[in-house]
Amino acid sequence: MPLPEKTWRDLLRERLDDSGERMRISRELNVNFSTLWRWVAPGSTQKPRVAYLLKLPELFPTTQQGQIRHLLAEEYPEVFPTTTENAAREEEALVAIPSLYYQRVLSALQESDGLSTWAALTLGLKQLATQLVSEREKTSLYLMQISPSQRTLYLREGMIYDDQATLPFSGSSLTTLFFVGSASAPAEAVLTKKVVARGHGELAYPLSRRGKVVGSLWMTTQASFGFSQVQCQLGALYASLFSACFWEKDFYRTDQLSLVPMPSREEQIKWMQQMVGSGYLYSVIDPEAENEKQLIDLETRMTMQGGCFHD
């Protein structure tokens, strides 16, 4: 017997199960916890005030707002005169890459200097984030590229959304650069050339072209949020587009890879920051400048630092 579809009360109750979300929603609506629980209690038919109903969709991640409006419109058509067809179109629009972004990426890739790939990837992450991430979710987006040694994947570009702060960073900075190895989700995605999901809050997409792979789009978020079907589809679309941003020479056959275990990301970044701060390491590396020796040297150092640490 199929499970009944979730109502807006069910979805709101899921958000309220997280203490941080509960406090935020209470503050945004200026209502106490008991009022919120009365709305979402099993079997509840209590109708919130119109002002609260109109505000509710804004309190959800962007990718869920169309669904919430649709569910509210079914129960309160006098407040939300949105048709089912309009709601479906809203959701469909979320699973598409804007044409303006395509134009910007193509323009970036037409540049002859070494910044073309970097510019295209940076633009892509920013655009993906605008469609994927609610400003209040703790979410990370990483583009991991296979290293020249074919033993690890290293951070190419990334963005972290944490406590309403956006922290873009680049793998060219040693204070944020890290490697992942054989036990990681990106490595599994690369080796299998399939999407890898671990739990509710981790997805890794292979970046492939004509049977070869260059790296992985790696997305993580709080398990309490997870990734919706719409977000999963978006990730797949952008992974395909990111694959087009790399040079042909950057791609490898899977039988060329010999991935090894690596220390945790936190351990690596801590060590890198200490080495840079002490002057033992240079602070910047430029993958576009063919600095393969620097990358391999760092990767070797990190492998030696690994000991009993793994991904």
N, C-alpha and C positions, 0 to 999 in steps of 0.2 A: 504494500500500500504506500503510495507516494506521500512524502511529508507535505503538510500545508505550506504555502508560500508565506514568507515573513511579512509582517505588517510594519508600519512605521513605528509602532510601539515596540515591536521586537528589536528593530534596529537601534532605536534610541536606548532601549534597555541594555543592549550590548555595549554601547558607548559608556553608559553610566556604571557598568561593572568595573571600569577603570577609574581609580580614585582621582587621578589627575584630570581626566575628562569630566568626571562628575563635578568637580570644583569649578572647572572652566565653564561648563554649560550653566551651572547654577549662577555663576557670576554674570555671564553674558545675558541671561534672561532676567536676572534679578529676582529669582525665586529660590525658596529653600529646598533642601533635599527631599523633604516629605512630600512637597507638591510634585516634584519630578517623579517620585515613586508612585504616587497616585495615578499619574498619567499612564505609566507603563506596567502597572500591576497586572498579572494574568487575569484575563476576563474584564479588564477595565473598559468602560465606555465613556469615561469622563472626558469632556471636551475642553481643551485649553482655550484661553481667550484668543481672539482672532490675532491680536498683536503677537502673541507667542507662536501661533501656528505659522504666521508669515516669516518669523525669524528662524524657525527650526531648520529649514534646509541649509541656511548659511552656516550652521554649526557643524555640518558634516563635511568630509573631504569632497573636493570638487567632483570626483568621479562618482560620488553617491548622491549628489544634490538632485540630479534629474530623477533618480529613482524615488527619493523621499518626496519630492513634489508630486510625482505620479501617485504614490500611495496615499498621500494626504488628500489629493484631488478626488480619489475614489471615495474616501470617507466624508470629505467636506467639499463637495463641488461648488457650494456657494462661496467658499473662500478661495479656492484654487480652480478657476474655470479653464484649466489646461486640459486639452483632449489627450486621449491615449496616444493618438498619432503624433502629437507634438512632443510628448514625453519620449516616445521611441526615437524621434528625430534628434532630440537633445542628447540621448545616450549614444546614438550612432555618431554624432559629431565629435564625441569624446574619443572615439576609436579611429582617429584619422590624424595624419600629419598635415598641418596647414601648408598650403601651396607656397605661401610667402617664405616659409622656412626652407622648402626645397630650393627656391630661387637663391636664398642666401648661401646655402651649402654649395650649390653649383658654382656660384660666383667665387666662393672661397677656394674651391678645388681648381679653378682655372688659373689661380695665381701661380707663378712659376717658382717662387721662393719656397724655402723649407717650412714656412709657417702655414701652408695651405691645409695640411692634415690637422695640425693643432687647432686652427681656427674653426674648421668644420666640426671637429669633435666637441669643442667648447660650445659652439652654437647649439649643437645637438643636445648636449646634456642640459643646457639652460631651457631649451624648448620642451624637452621631455619633462623636466621638473615642473614647468608651468601647468602641464596637463595631468601630471601624476601625483604631485605631492601637495597635501594640505599644509599650510604654513605652521600648523601646530603638531604635525606628526614628526616623530623622530625617524627620519629616513635617510639612507645613504645610497648614492649612485656612484658606481665605480666602472671605469673602462680599463680592463686588464689586458695587456698585450704580452704575447709570448716573447720571452727574452731571447737575445741572439744566441745564447748557449743552448736553447731549447730545453732547459732544466726547470724553469719556473715561469710564472707570469708576473709581470710587474705593473704597478699602477701607472697608467698613462694620463688619465684625467679623472677628477672626482668632484663630488659635491655632497656636503652633509647638511641636513636640515635638522636642527636640534634646538629645542626650547625657543622656537620662533626666530632663530638666527640662521642665516644662510652662509655656509662656509665653503666657497669654491676653493679648490687647491689643485696643484699640478704635480705630476710625477717628476717634473724637472727640479723640484725643490727637495733636498735631502731631508728636510724636517718633516715631510709628509710622505715621502716615497716608501713603499713597502712591496714585498714579494709574496706570492702565495704558491704553494706547492701541491703535491700529489693528493693530499687529503681534502683539498678545498672544493667548494661547489664550482667555481670557475674552471678549475682543472678538469673536473668530471664533465662539465659541459663541453670543453674543448676536445677531450678524448673520445667522448661518445657522439659529439656533434648533435646533441639533443638538449632541450631545455631541462634544467635541473631545478627541482623544488625541494627545499628542506624545511619542514615544518610549515608554518603559516607566514613566516616573515622573511624568507630568503629565496631569491630566484636568480638563476644564472643562465644566460642565453649565449650560445656559441656565435662567434662572428666568423662566418665562412664564405668562401667563394670558390666555385668550381671544384668542390671536394676537398679543398684545403682550408685551414683555420688560421686566424691571426690573433684571436684572443676571445674575450668574453665581456658581455654587459652584465654586471653583477649588481643586484638591487636588494637591499635589506631594509626592514622596518620592524617596528614593535610587533611581537606576535599577537598582541591583543587587537591590533588593527588588521594585520595580514594584507594580502593583495587580492583585490576583486578580480572578476573575470575580465572586466574592461581594462584594468591596469595590466593584467597579464598579456592581453592582446596588444596594448600599447608598447609594452616592452619588446614583443616580437617584431613589431613594425620598425621600431627604432634600431633594433639589433641589425635588421637587414640593411637599413640605411647607413649605419655606422660601418658596416662591412665594406661599403663602397668608398669609404674615406681613406682607406689604407693603400699603400703602394703594393704592387704585385709581389715584390721581393720580400715583403713582411709575412707572407703566408707560408705555412708549412703543412706537409702531410703528417697525419697522426703517427705514422710509423717512424718519423724523424724525431719525435719527442721522447725524452727520458726524464720525466718529471720526478723531482725528489721532495721529501718533506721539508718544511720550513718552519721557523719559529712563528709564534703568533704575531699578528699585525701590531699589537700593542707593544710587545717586546722589541720588535724591530724599530718602530718609530722612536721609542725611548732610547734605544742604543744609538740610532742615527743622530738624534738631537744632542746627545751627550758628546758624540764624536765631533759634530760640527761646532758645538759650543766650545770644545777644548782645542779646536784648531787642527784636529787629526785628519779631518776630511774636508774636502771642498764642499761648498754649500749648494751648488747648482749643477745639474746635469741636463744636457739637451739631446734627447733621443733623435731629433730631426737632424742634428749635426753629425750623425754617424759615430757617436761616441760609444761604440760597442764595448771597447775595452773598459771604460768606466763602469758600465752596467754590469759586465761580467765580473769585474773586480769586487763590486759591492755585493753582488749575488753570492760570490764565493765567501766573502767575509760573513754574510748573514747565515749561510749554510754552516760555516764553522762555529758560529755563535749558537746554533740550534740546540745542540746537546739533546736533552730529552723533550724539548718543546716541539710541538707540531701545530698545524693550522687549527 
